[in-house]
Amino acid sequence: MYGRTATEVTGPLQPRTDRVRYRDVLTPAQRRGVLALGWGHVVLSVGMAGYLLLPANLPVLRADPVVNTLAVAGLLTMILLQLIAGLRTWTVMYHAGRAKDPVAMRPEPGLRVAVLTTIVPGKEPLELVMATLRAMTRIRHDGQLDVWLLDEGDDPEVRRRCAELGVRHFSRKGVPEWNQASGPFRARTKHGNHNSWRAGNEQDYDVVAQMDPDHIPFPNFLERTLGYFADPDVAFVVAPQVYGNLTESFVARGSAELAYLFHGIIQRGGNGHDAPLLIGTNHLYRPAAFAQIGGYQDCIIEDHLTSMVVYTAVNEATGRDWKGVYTPDVIAVGEGPATWSDFFSQQKRWAYGVWQIARQHSGRLFPQMRTRQQRLSFFALQTHYPTTAIAWVGGISLSVLYLVGGVAVTDLPLGQWGALFAANLIAGLVFATCLRRFNLVEHERRSWGVTGMLLDLFTAPVYVAAAAAQLAGRPLAYVVTAKGSAATGDTWRTFRPHLLWLGIAVSAMLTGQLLEHEYPALYVWAGLTAVVCFTPVLLVSVNRVAEALPVQLARLRPVLGNRRLGDALVAQGALTPAQLRELLDLQATREAGWLRLGDLAVAEGYISTSQRASAAAQLRPTRGAPATAMAQS
């Protein structure tokens, strides 16, 4: 899907220079086309807002001042919804117009490099982390390379497994100064864990790379990234966060698709504005730069805030601004959330963090940023979650105002309302669709992104819950997004925000019927709200029914059983469990052409062709049995 080696979107490695050079992503003709479509949608959205203010479309005021106030508030809400649609397109267009890729450079030999990942007991399965560590040890580098595991639990078994691999082990457990209630060493947080390691170790390295424990780096991970540090003002290099488990579930596919636009356009536009966003999943940094700003910042989304602080600082050695570089080369592939619970937890944390930064830090940091483009770029980045929450609440509020209170906010005829709504929706979709060509790899460019759009829509109640929690001052604990065998199951509690809004929408429609309020458009809006809230619950219920059906329907299940060729080889004694793990790691990271697990095992001398044939025969379905996948490798 993403290949077996880092992509070369940035081109072949070029000779080193002391300044990072860039090339445009869009040709002049493509840029003109994208801007024309984008501005067309923005103008349409603003025009619709103005159309609502025409005298013929204004609400008829009554003698009741309360009703009049609600009508005016509702009209302003409708106008705001149109402007939000235009704003969301502008944020993408702003980045697309300046999208740039760095020119890849050969790394300087002899750099001292540390590559880090973490483990939180109970959230990241040990075998998943070990696979990442084994891949890290295969990274090529002409110089010192130390692989570290930052263990929050200081587990003896983890220590033992690290020693077997030659991986260095670190834990802050039991060290009071590294486990504070707040600040850079906040307990039970990712930034606290990394800053604790930094305190005693980062001075030994020229560059530090870190990635989440589910992300498998390619062997040329450093070859595609270290060259940018030849520019002395580069504080960090960040790479795409891509997921390889798209086929695992609806949620896994949707969460992967949601990242396509961000990494294909937004981050490349960040290069053009000198403001790429640091992504904690997968990046490298210069210790001197992070030491100057105090390391990762104390925030539930520490990477976002750390980026902003970097762009307010000046390199003391050169007197120039620190900067970040985004490379569109896919240099590691991870595992995205596959259940609704884990995805909602991740999104709630991100949305809460954006509200927290916007309210507590942006007002202070924006004036300190060096350029207007940087300020606008981060403003644009911080609009997605708030505008989604505002649009959701605003839309259902309009329905409730009329269906329950009988308050009409406009005299716009239904036909005109439908035509304007459709025009706005179609213009936005056309603009988004034309940007698919700039996704990073071929399968992303083929995708229409429908699953991602639906998942984003289904998550709107969670964004509202995050906004409510942050605005109310309720703290949100840092929770690691569970992966692999530690993934969180879905229960009714997962969908509490959805059930709340479902109840509001259904109650509004029933009340409207009882009171004989007949404006159809608002019934449509309330009905869509109900559908959006109920669909995730329905999908989970259908999956559970499928799992309970007889084995003949096993092929319908989202995640198939584990009768793989590798399991059969272990069962017949041809492979040990450790050898199977080694082969799976090699299959994921080898740079040569991809091979089936059985073929790879033969090629590497683990088994004979007769052993492979014998194991494959065990997996062949008997007559009348379902034709399940024979060897899912």
C-alpha positions in Angstrom: 0.0 0.0 0.0 2.8 2.5 1.0 5.5 0.3 -0.4 8.5 -1.2 1.5 10.7 1.9 1.4 10.4 5.6 2.0 8.7 7.4 -0.9 10.7 9.9 -2.9 8.2 12.6 -3.5 10.9 15.2 -2.9 13.1 13.6 -5.6 16.6 12.0 -5.5 19.0 13.1 -2.8 20.9 16.3 -3.9 24.2 17.6 -2.6 24.0 19.4 0.8 23.6 23.1 1.0 23.5 25.3 4.1 19.9 26.4 3.3 16.9 24.2 2.6 15.6 24.8 -0.9 12.0 24.3 -2.1 10.1 23.7 -5.3 6.4 24.4 -6.0 3.9 21.5 -5.7 1.4 23.1 -8.1 2.2 24.3 -11.6 1.0 27.8 -12.4 -2.0 26.5 -14.3 -2.9 24.2 -11.4 -2.6 27.0 -8.9 -4.9 29.2 -11.0 -7.4 26.4 -11.2 -7.4 25.6 -7.5 -7.6 29.3 -6.5 -10.5 29.9 -9.0 -12.5 27.0 -7.5 -11.7 28.0 -4.0 -12.5 31.6 -4.4 -15.7 30.6 -6.3 -16.9 28.7 -3.2 -15.9 31.5 -0.8 -17.7 34.1 -2.9 -20.8 31.9 -3.1 -20.8 31.4 0.7 -20.5 35.2 1.3 -23.1 35.8 -1.4 -25.5 33.4 0.3 -25.0 35.2 3.6 -25.8 38.5 1.9 -28.9 37.0 0.1 -30.3 36.1 3.5 -30.2 39.8 4.4 -32.4 40.9 1.5 -35.6 42.5 2.8 -37.8 39.8 1.2 -36.0 37.1 3.1 -35.9 38.7 6.5 -38.1 37.2 9.3 -41.4 38.9 10.1 -41.1 40.5 13.5 -43.9 40.2 16.0 -45.0 42.1 19.1 -43.1 39.8 21.4 -39.6 41.1 22.0 -38.3 37.6 23.1 -39.5 36.0 19.9 -38.0 38.8 17.8 -34.7 38.5 19.6 -34.7 34.7 18.9 -35.6 35.3 15.3 -32.7 37.8 14.8 -30.3 35.4 16.6 -31.4 32.6 14.4 -30.9 34.7 11.2 -27.4 35.6 12.4 -26.8 31.9 13.0 -27.8 31.1 9.5 -25.5 33.7 8.1 -22.7 32.4 10.3 -23.1 28.9 8.9 -22.7 30.2 5.4 -19.5 32.1 6.4 -18.1 29.0 8.1 -18.5 27.1 4.9 -16.4 29.8 3.1 -13.9 29.9 5.9 -13.2 26.2 5.7 -12.5 26.4 2.0 -10.3 29.5 2.5 -8.1 27.6 5.0 -7.4 24.9 2.5 -7.0 27.4 -0.4 -4.6 29.5 1.7 -2.2 26.5 2.0 -2.8 25.1 -1.5 -1.7 28.4 -3.1 1.7 28.2 -1.4 2.3 24.5 -1.3 6.0 23.6 -1.5 8.2 20.6 -1.2 11.8 20.7 0.1 14.6 19.5 -2.1 16.0 16.3 -0.5 19.6 16.5 0.5 22.2 13.9 1.3 22.8 13.7 5.1 26.0 14.7 6.7 28.0 11.6 7.8 29.0 11.1 11.4 26.0 12.7 13.0 25.1 11.4 16.4 21.5 10.3 16.3 19.0 8.9 18.8 15.8 7.3 17.7 13.1 7.0 20.4 9.7 5.4 20.9 7.7 4.9 24.0 5.6 2.3 25.8 2.7 2.8 28.2 1.8 -0.5 29.8 -1.7 -1.7 29.0 -2.1 0.7 26.1 0.6 -0.5 23.7 1.0 -4.2 23.3 4.6 -5.3 23.9 4.9 -7.2 20.6 3.7 -4.1 18.7 6.4 -2.0 20.4 9.1 -4.7 19.8 8.2 -4.8 16.1 8.9 -1.0 16.0 12.1 -1.4 17.9 13.4 -4.1 15.5 12.6 -1.9 12.6 14.4 1.0 14.2 17.6 -1.1 14.6 17.5 -1.7 10.8 17.6 2.0 10.0 20.7 2.9 8.0 23.0 5.6 9.2 26.6 6.6 8.6 27.4 7.5 12.2 26.4 6.8 15.8 22.8 5.5 16.1 21.2 4.7 19.4 17.7 3.2 19.7 15.8 4.1 22.9 12.6 2.9 24.5 11.0 5.3 27.0 9.1 3.0 29.4 6.5 4.6 31.6 6.1 1.4 33.6 9.8 0.4 34.1 8.7 -3.1 33.4 11.4 -5.9 33.9 10.1 -7.9 30.9 10.4 -4.8 28.7 14.0 -4.2 30.0 14.9 -7.8 29.2 13.5 -7.6 25.6 15.3 -4.3 25.0 18.6 -5.9 26.1 18.0 -8.8 23.7 17.7 -6.2 20.8 20.5 -4.0 21.9 18.0 -1.2 22.6 18.7 1.3 25.4 16.0 1.5 28.1 14.8 4.6 30.0 12.2 5.1 32.6 11.2 8.1 34.7 9.2 6.0 37.1 9.9 6.7 40.7 11.8 10.0 40.0 9.8 12.8 41.7 11.3 15.7 39.7 10.3 13.9 36.5 6.7 13.3 37.6 5.2 16.7 38.4 1.5 17.7 38.6 2.1 20.3 35.8 4.8 21.7 33.6 7.3 20.1 31.2 7.6 17.0 33.4 3.9 16.4 33.9 3.2 12.9 35.0 1.4 10.4 32.7 1.9 12.5 29.6 3.8 12.0 26.4 5.6 15.4 26.7 6.6 14.7 30.3 8.1 11.3 29.3 10.1 12.8 26.4 11.3 15.8 28.4 12.5 13.5 31.2 14.6 11.7 28.7 15.8 15.0 27.3 17.0 16.2 30.7 19.7 13.6 30.9 20.4 12.4 27.4 19.7 14.8 24.6 23.1 16.6 24.9 24.8 13.5 23.7 23.2 13.7 20.2 23.1 16.1 17.2 19.6 15.0 16.1 16.8 13.1 17.9 14.1 11.3 16.0 11.0 10.0 17.7 7.9 8.1 16.6 4.8 6.5 18.1 5.3 2.9 19.1 2.9 1.6 16.3 4.9 3.4 13.5 7.3 1.2 11.6 10.2 3.2 10.1 11.7 2.3 6.8 15.5 1.5 6.6 16.1 4.8 4.8 14.2 6.8 7.4 17.3 8.9 8.2 18.7 9.1 4.7 15.5 11.0 3.6 15.5 13.4 6.5 18.9 14.1 8.1 20.1 16.2 5.1 17.8 19.1 6.0 19.7 19.6 9.3 22.6 20.9 7.2 20.7 24.2 7.4 21.7 25.4 10.9 18.3 27.1 11.4 16.2 23.9 11.0 14.7 23.1 14.4 12.7 20.1 13.3 11.7 17.9 10.4 8.3 16.4 10.3 7.0 13.6 8.0 3.5 12.4 7.1 1.4 10.4 9.6 0.0 7.6 7.5 -1.9 4.5 8.5 -1.5 1.1 7.0 -4.5 -0.7 8.5 -7.1 0.8 6.3 -8.9 -2.4 5.7 -9.4 -3.3 9.3 -12.6 -1.4 9.8 -14.7 1.6 8.7 -13.1 3.7 11.4 -9.6 2.7 10.4 -10.2 3.6 6.7 -11.9 6.9 7.6 -9.2 8.0 10.0 -6.6 7.3 7.3 -8.5 9.2 4.7 -9.0 12.2 7.0 -5.2 12.7 6.9 -4.9 12.8 3.1 -5.7 16.5 2.6 -3.7 17.5 5.7 -0.5 15.9 4.5 -1.1 16.4 0.8 -1.9 20.1 0.9 -2.0 21.7 4.4 1.5 20.7 5.5 3.0 21.5 2.2 1.4 24.9 2.4 3.0 25.2 5.8 6.4 24.9 4.0 5.4 27.8 1.8 4.4 29.9 4.8 7.4 28.9 6.9 5.0 27.2 9.4 4.7 23.4 9.0 3.1 21.9 12.0 5.1 19.6 14.2 3.4 16.1 14.4 4.3 14.2 17.5 3.8 10.9 15.7 6.8 11.0 13.5 9.5 13.7 13.5 13.1 14.7 14.2 14.5 17.7 16.1 17.7 19.5 16.8 18.4 19.3 20.6 19.9 22.8 20.6 16.6 24.3 19.4 14.4 22.4 21.8 16.7 23.2 24.7 16.3 26.9 23.9 12.5 26.7 24.1 12.3 24.3 27.1 11.5 21.2 25.1 8.0 19.9 24.4 5.4 22.3 25.8 2.9 21.4 28.5 -0.3 20.9 26.6 -2.6 17.9 25.8 -1.5 18.4 22.2 2.1 19.2 22.9 3.2 19.1 19.3 0.9 21.9 18.1 1.9 24.2 20.9 5.6 23.3 20.6 5.5 24.3 16.9 4.1 27.7 17.8 6.8 28.3 20.4 9.5 27.3 17.9 8.3 29.9 15.5 8.7 32.7 18.1 12.3 31.8 18.8 15.6 32.9 17.2 18.6 30.7 16.7 21.1 32.1 19.1 24.0 30.8 17.0 23.0 32.5 13.7 20.6 35.3 14.8 18.0 34.0 12.3 14.6 32.5 13.1 14.2 28.8 13.9 12.2 27.0 11.2 10.6 23.6 10.6 10.6 21.5 7.4 7.8 19.2 6.3 8.9 16.3 4.0 6.0 14.6 2.1 8.1 11.5 1.9 6.4 8.6 3.7 9.2 7.4 5.9 7.2 5.3 8.4 3.8 3.6 8.4 1.6 3.3 11.5 -1.6 1.9 12.8 -4.6 4.2 13.1 -7.5 3.8 15.6 -9.8 1.0 14.4 -12.7 1.4 16.9 -15.1 4.2 17.5 -14.0 4.5 21.1 -10.3 5.0 20.3 -11.0 7.3 17.4 -13.4 9.5 19.4 -10.9 9.6 22.3 -8.2 10.7 19.9 -10.4 13.4 18.3 -11.7 14.7 21.6 -8.2 15.1 22.8 -7.2 17.0 19.6 -10.3 19.2 19.6 -9.9 20.0 23.3 -6.3 20.8 22.8 -7.0 23.3 20.0 -9.6 25.1 22.1 -7.1 25.2 24.9 -4.3 26.6 22.7 -6.7 29.1 21.0 -7.9 30.4 24.4 -4.8 30.3 26.5 -1.8 30.6 24.1 -2.6 32.0 20.7 -3.2 35.5 21.8 0.2 35.6 23.4 2.2 33.7 20.8 0.7 35.0 17.5 2.2 38.5 18.0 5.6 37.0 18.7 5.6 35.0 15.4 7.9 36.5 12.8 5.6 36.7 9.8 2.0 37.4 9.0 1.9 34.2 7.0 2.8 32.1 10.1 0.1 33.7 12.1 -2.5 33.2 9.4 -1.4 29.6 8.9 -1.9 28.7 12.6 -5.1 30.6 12.7 -6.4 28.5 9.8 -5.2 25.3 11.5 -7.1 26.2 14.7 -10.4 26.8 12.9 -11.5 23.2 12.0 -12.6 21.8 15.3 -14.3 25.0 16.6 -16.1 25.7 13.4 -17.4 22.1 13.2 -18.7 22.4 16.7 -20.3 25.8 16.1 -21.9 24.6 12.8 -23.3 21.5 14.5 -24.9 23.4 17.4 -26.0 26.3 15.2 -27.8 23.9 12.8 -29.8 22.0 15.4 -30.5 25.3 17.2 -32.3 26.6 14.2 -34.4 23.5 14.0 -35.3 23.7 17.7 -36.1 27.4 17.5 -38.8 26.7 14.8 -40.0 23.2 15.6 -40.3 23.8 19.3 -40.7 27.6 19.6 -42.3 28.4 16.3 -39.7 31.1 15.6 -39.2 31.6 11.9 -35.7 33.0 11.2 -36.3 33.7 7.5 -39.0 33.9 4.9 -36.8 32.2 2.3 -39.0 29.8 0.2 -38.2 26.1 0.5 -37.2 25.7 -3.1 -34.7 28.6 -2.9 -33.3 27.3 0.4 -32.7 23.8 -1.1 -31.1 25.3 -4.2 -28.7 27.5 -2.3 -27.8 24.7 0.2 -27.1 22.3 -2.7 -25.0 24.9 -4.6 -22.9 25.5 -1.5 -22.4 21.8 -0.8 -21.6 21.0 -4.4 -19.1 23.8 -4.7 -17.3 22.7 -1.6 -17.2 19.0 -2.8 -15.9 20.0 -6.2 -13.1 22.0 -4.6 -12.1 19.2 -2.3 -12.2 16.6 -5.1 -9.9 18.6 -7.4 -7.2 18.4 -4.6 -7.1 14.6 -4.7 -4.4 14.7 -7.3 -2.0 16.2 -4.7 -2.3 13.3 -2.2 1.0 11.7 -1.5 0.7 8.2 -3.0 -1.3 6.5 -5.7 -3.9 4.7 -3.6 -4.6 8.0 -1.8 -5.0 9.8 -5.2 -7.5 7.1 -6.3 -9.6 7.5 -3.1 -12.6 9.8 -3.1 -12.3 10.2 0.6 -16.0 9.5 1.3 -15.4 7.3 4.3 -13.2 10.1 5.8 -15.9 12.7 5.1 -18.6 10.6 6.8 -16.4 9.8 9.8 -15.7 13.5 10.3 -19.4 14.2 10.1 -20.2 11.4 12.6 -17.6 12.8 15.0 -19.2 16.3 15.2 -21.0 15.5 18.5 -17.6 14.6 20.0 -16.1 18.0 18.9 -19.1 19.7 20.6 -18.4 17.7 23.8 -14.7 18.7 23.7 -15.6 22.3 23.2 -18.1 22.2 26.1 -15.5 20.5 28.4 -12.8 23.1 27.6 -15.0 26.1 27.8 -16.4 24.8 31.2 -12.9 24.4 32.5 -13.1 20.7 33.0 -9.7 19.0 32.6 -9.2 16.3 30.1 -6.7 13.6 31.0 -4.1 12.6 28.5 -5.0 9.2 27.1 -2.8 7.2 24.7 -4.7 6.1 21.6 -4.9 2.3 22.2 -3.6 0.1 19.4 -3.4 -3.5 18.3 -4.6 -6.0 20.9 -5.1 -3.2 23.4 -7.7 -1.5 21.3 -10.8 -0.3 23.2 -14.1 -2.0 22.5 -17.2 0.0 21.6 -20.1 0.2 24.1 -23.2 2.3 24.4 -21.1 4.7 26.5 -19.0 5.4 23.4 -21.9 7.1 21.8 -23.3 9.2 24.7 -22.9 12.5 22.9 -24.6 11.1 19.8 -27.5 9.7 21.9 -28.0 13.1 23.5 -28.2 14.9 20.2 -30.4 12.1 18.7 -32.8 12.7 21.6 -32.8 16.5 21.0 -33.4 16.1 17.2 -36.2 13.5 17.6 -37.9 15.4 20.4 -37.8 18.6 18.2 -39.4 16.8 15.3 -42.1 15.3 17.4 -42.8 18.6 19.1 -43.0 20.3 15.7 -45.6 17.8 14.5 -47.7 18.2 17.6 -47.6 22.0 17.3 -48.2 21.8 13.5 -45.0 23.7 12.6 -44.7 22.8 9.0 -41.5 24.4 7.5 -40.0 21.3 5.8 -36.4 22.5 5.6 -35.9 22.4 9.3 -37.4 18.9 9.5 -34.8 17.9 7.0 -32.0 19.4 9.1 -33.3 17.8 12.3 -33.7 14.5 10.4 -30.1 14.6 9.1 -28.9 15.3 12.6 -30.8 12.2 13.8 -29.4 10.1 11.0 -25.8 11.2 11.7 -26.2 10.4 15.4 -27.8 7.0 14.9 -25.6 5.7 12.1 -22.5 4.9 14.1 -24.6 3.1 16.7 -26.2 1.1 13.9 -22.9 0.2 12.3 -21.6 -1.2 15.6 -24.8 -3.1 16.1 -24.6 -4.6 12.6 -20.9 -5.7 13.1 -21.9 -7.4 16.4 -24.7 -9.3 14.7 -22.3 -10.3 12.0 -19.8 -11.6 14.6 -22.5 -13.7 16.2 -23.7 -15.3 12.9 -22.5 -18.8 11.9 -19.1 -19.3 10.5 -20.5 -19.4 7.0 -20.7 -15.6 7.2 -17.2 -15.1 8.5 -16.1 -13.3 5.4 -18.4 -10.4 6.3 -16.6 -9.7 9.5 -14.5 -6.6 9.5 -11.4 -8.4 10.9 -10.9 -12.0 9.9 -9.6 -14.8 12.2 -6.0 -15.6 12.7 -5.6 -18.8 10.7 -2.8 -17.5 8.7 0.0 -19.3 6.9 2.4 -18.1 9.6 0.3 -19.6 12.3 0.1 -22.9 10.4 3.9 -23.0 10.1 4.3 -22.4 13.8 1.7 -25.1 14.6 3.5 -27.7 12.5 6.9 -26.7 14.1 8.5 -25.3 10.9 8.8 -21.9 12.6 9.2 -20.7 16.1 7.0 -17.7 17.3 10.2 -15.6 17.4 11.0 -16.5 13.8 7.5 -15.6 12.7 7.8 -12.2 14.4 11.1 -11.7 12.6 9.6 -12.6 9.2 6.6 -10.3 9.7 8.9 -7.4 10.6 11.1 -8.1 7.6 8.0 -8.3 5.3 7.0 -4.9 6.5 10.4 -3.2 6.2 12.4 -4.9 3.5 13.3 -2.6 0.5 13.1 -5.3 -2.1 9.8 -6.2 -3.8 7.0 -7.4 -1.5 6.7 -11.1 -1.0 4.0 -13.3 0.5 5.0 -14.6 4.0 5.5 -18.2 2.7 7.7 -17.1 -0.2 9.7 -14.8 2.1 10.3 -17.6 4.6 11.6 -19.8 1.8 13.8 -17.0 0.3 15.3 -16.3 3.7 16.0 -20.0 4.4 13.6 -20.4 7.3 11.6 -23.2 5.7 11.6 -25.4 2.7 9.1 -25.3 -0.2 7.6 -28.6 1.0 7.0 -27.1 4.4 5.3 -24.1 2.8 3.1 -26.4 0.7 2.1 -28.5 3.7 1.1 -25.4 5.8 -0.8 -24.0 2.9 -2.7 -27.2 2.5 -3.9 -26.9 6.1 -5.6 -23.7 5.2 -7.5 -24.9 2.1 -11.2 -24.9 2.9 -12.9 -28.3 2.8 -15.9 -28.9 0.4 -18.9 -26.9 1.7 -16.9 -24.7 4.0 -16.5 -21.0 3.4 -13.8 -19.9 1.2 -12.0 -17.7 3.7 -8.8 -16.1 2.9 -6.1 -18.7 2.5 -3.0 -17.0 3.7 -3.5 -13.4 4.7 0.1 -12.5 4.2 
